[in-house]
């Protein structure tokens, strides 16, 4: 599956989709990233239910973690502990995402988080989300190998055209409303490149 026509959404904490099956039936959403965990102890139980419902509806849903400074290993383990019973690391799900926008989340944190998630969940692919200004303080060339895909918002309304380039930039948030972001793949990435 190529990037053309393949769209996705992300849910901020406490955001919800009322009818996942309708999304799948219209093929309006191929993938979804749902913010379920934050720091090393917070879980949005409603979002966890949303993840399960999306997966059952046939959407390639994945778990998103909102990173906070410090304790990268503990935060990664928390994500895996919460995500495993939800089926978040099974083949065909969207790879787990680290939201790296918080001040103090640095390259060392990201590298440690990626390594720990890979070890604990026994997967390779991960996604890292950050705004364009975060990519100026983070240095993905230090930790973004071939199984790391960068994800960036630039709300220009042009799916797949994020306004900047990095060889690992594969996802673009082109618009957002009511806590639900709209996303597209960035060429040459395909849906298979962002799934486990």
C-alpha positions in Angstrom: 0.0 0.0 0.0 1.5 3.3 -1.0 1.0 6.7 0.6 -1.5 7.8 -1.9 -5.0 7.8 -0.3 -3.8 6.2 2.9 -4.8 8.4 5.9 -4.7 8.2 9.6 -5.7 10.0 12.8 -4.3 10.5 16.2 -6.2 10.9 19.4 -5.0 13.3 22.1 -5.7 12.3 25.7 -9.4 12.1 26.4 -10.4 12.4 22.7 -12.6 9.7 21.3 -14.1 8.3 18.1 -17.7 7.3 18.4 -17.8 4.7 15.6 -14.6 3.1 14.5 -16.4 0.6 12.3 -17.8 3.5 10.2 -14.2 4.7 9.7 -13.1 1.3 8.5 -16.2 0.8 6.3 -15.5 4.1 4.5 -11.8 3.3 4.4 -11.4 6.9 5.7 -8.8 5.8 8.3 -6.2 3.2 7.7 -4.2 3.9 10.9 -4.6 5.5 14.2 -2.3 6.5 17.0 -4.0 6.7 20.4 -2.4 8.5 23.4 -2.7 5.9 26.2 0.2 6.5 28.5 2.2 9.4 29.9 5.3 9.6 32.1 5.9 6.4 34.1 2.5 6.0 35.8 -0.4 7.6 34.0 -2.9 5.7 31.9 -6.0 7.0 30.0 -8.3 4.0 30.5 -10.8 5.4 28.1 -8.1 5.7 25.4 -7.1 2.1 26.1 -10.7 1.1 25.3 -10.5 3.2 22.1 -7.4 1.3 21.1 -9.1 -2.1 21.5 -12.2 -0.9 19.7 -10.2 0.5 16.8 -8.2 -2.8 16.4 -11.4 -4.8 16.4 -12.9 -2.6 13.7 -9.9 -3.4 11.5 -8.0 -0.1 11.9 -4.2 -0.4 12.2 -4.2 1.3 15.6 -1.2 1.8 17.8 -0.3 3.1 21.3 1.2 6.5 21.8 3.2 7.6 24.9 3.6 11.2 26.0 7.2 11.4 27.2 8.3 13.5 30.1 11.8 14.4 31.2 13.7 11.7 33.2 13.2 8.0 33.6 13.1 6.9 29.9 13.5 3.2 30.8 10.7 3.4 33.4 8.4 5.2 30.9 9.1 2.7 28.1 8.4 -0.2 30.5 5.2 1.5 31.6 4.1 1.7 27.9 4.9 -1.9 27.3 3.2 -3.1 30.5 0.0 -1.2 29.5 0.2 -2.0 25.8 0.8 -5.8 25.9 -2.6 -6.8 27.3 -4.2 -4.5 24.7 -2.5 -6.2 21.8 -0.5 -3.1 20.9 2.6 -5.0 19.8 1.0 -7.6 17.5 1.8 -7.7 13.8 -0.4 -5.3 11.8 -0.7 -2.7 14.5 0.7 0.8 14.1 4.2 0.9 15.7 4.3 2.5 19.2 4.9 6.2 19.2 6.9 8.4 21.5 5.5 11.9 21.7 8.9 13.7 22.2 7.6 17.3 22.4 8.1 17.9 26.2 10.9 20.3 27.1 13.7 18.2 28.6 13.1 15.2 26.4 16.5 15.0 24.7 18.4 12.7 22.4 19.6 10.5 25.3 16.0 10.0 26.5 14.7 9.1 23.0 17.6 6.7 22.4 17.0 5.0 25.7 13.2 4.9 25.3 13.6 3.3 21.8 16.1 0.7 23.1 13.9 -0.2 26.1 10.7 -0.5 24.1 12.4 -2.8 21.6 13.8 -5.0 24.3 10.6 -5.2 26.4 8.1 -5.5 23.6 10.4 -7.6 21.4 9.8 -5.4 18.3 12.0 -3.2 16.1 9.8 -0.5 14.6 9.0 2.6 16.6 7.7 6.1 15.7 8.8 9.4 17.2 6.6 12.4 17.0 7.8 16.0 17.3 7.1 19.5 16.1 9.5 21.1 13.6 11.1 23.2 16.3 11.8 20.0 18.3 13.7 18.5 15.4 16.1 21.5 15.8 17.0 20.4 19.4 16.7 16.7 18.8 19.2 15.0 16.5 17.5 12.0 14.9 20.7 11.1 13.0 22.0 9.9 16.4 19.2 7.4 17.1 16.9 7.1 14.0 17.9 3.8 12.4 16.0 2.1 9.6 13.3 1.0 12.0 12.5 4.4 13.4 10.1 6.6 11.5 9.8 10.4 12.3 6.4 12.0 12.5 5.8 15.7 12.4 2.9 18.1 12.4 2.7 21.1 10.0 -1.0 22.1 9.7 -0.8 23.2 6.1 -3.8 21.1 4.9 -1.6 19.4 2.2 -1.4 15.7 3.2 2.1 14.2 2.9 3.8 17.6 2.4 5.3 18.5 5.8 7.4 21.5 4.7 10.8 20.0 5.6 12.8 16.9 4.9 14.6 14.1 6.7 15.2 10.7 5.2 13.3 9.0 8.1 10.4 11.5 8.0 7.4 9.2 7.1 4.3 10.7 8.7 2.8 14.2 8.5 0.0 15.6 10.6 -1.6 18.1 8.2 -4.6 19.2 10.2 -6.1 18.9 13.7 -9.5 19.7 15.3 -11.1 18.7 18.6 -8.2 16.6 19.7 -8.1 14.5 16.6 -5.2 15.0 14.2 -5.3 14.0 10.5 -2.2 12.3 9.1 -0.7 11.2 5.8 2.3 9.2 4.8 5.2 11.0 3.4 6.6 9.6 0.1 8.3 7.1 -0.3 7.0 5.6 3.0 4.1 3.1 2.8 1.7 1.9 5.4 3.8 -1.2 5.8 6.7 1.0 6.9 4.9 2.2 10.0 3.3 -1.0 11.1 4.8 -3.8 13.4 
